[in-house]
């Protein structure tokens, strides 16, 4: 299916970002409320949750047809039809 138009008013996908490291307010609250807390597991979770692989995994079920998947992580007018594990479970 050909694209009907390009969409320019979308932000780029937030991928390969440590979501815990980027949330200074959360880190400050944890230091204040739980000063002895080991935040290494939270940093690891933030890295996993902000990874491109996790973002792609979360994006796949947004298509309602079993064989539909967007070609990009952000909104465009183009789609392609294929079979993906997330949409066929």
NORMOLIN-V178124 format. One record per residue. N is the residue number from 1. PSI is psi in radians with two decimals (none if undefined). NEAR is the number of other ideal C-beta (glycine too) atoms within 10 Angstrom. Layout:
# NORMOLIN-V178124
N PSI NEAR
N PSI NEAR
This chain:
# NORMOLIN-V178124
1 2.30 9
2 2.60 5
3 2.45 11
4 -0.51 8
5 2.83 8
6 2.51 9
7 2.13 12
8 -0.21 5
9 0.51 5
10 2.43 12
11 2.74 6
12 2.69 7
13 2.49 14
14 1.71 12
15 2.66 13
16 0.79 12
17 2.39 16
18 1.88 17
19 -0.47 18
20 -0.80 21
21 -0.52 15
22 -0.05 12
23 1.43 14
24 -0.61 8
25 -0.71 7
26 -0.76 15
27 -0.77 16
28 -0.71 10
29 -0.69 11
30 -0.70 15
31 -0.65 12
32 -0.82 8
33 -0.42 8
34 1.24 10
35 -0.44 7
36 0.05 5
37 2.30 11
38 1.95 8
39 0.05 16
40 -0.76 9
41 -0.59 10
42 -0.65 18
43 -0.69 15
44 -0.73 12
45 -0.71 14
46 -0.65 20
47 -0.76 16
48 -0.83 13
49 -0.51 14
50 0.09 18
51 2.70 16
52 -0.62 13
53 -0.73 10
54 -0.70 15
55 -0.71 16
56 -0.74 15
57 -0.69 13
58 -0.49 12
59 -0.60 16
60 -0.76 16
61 -0.01 12
62 -0.33 11
63 2.34 17
64 -0.39 7
65 2.42 9
66 -0.41 11
67 0.23 12
68 2.38 16
69 2.36 19
70 2.60 15
71 -0.29 11
72 2.93 12
73 -0.29 16
74 2.95 11
75 2.21 9
76 3.05 15
77 -0.05 11
78 2.46 14
79 2.79 15
80 2.72 10
81 2.16 11
82 3.13 11
83 2.22 10
84 2.58 16
85 -0.62 8
86 -0.46 14
87 -0.14 17
88 0.12 9
89 none 8
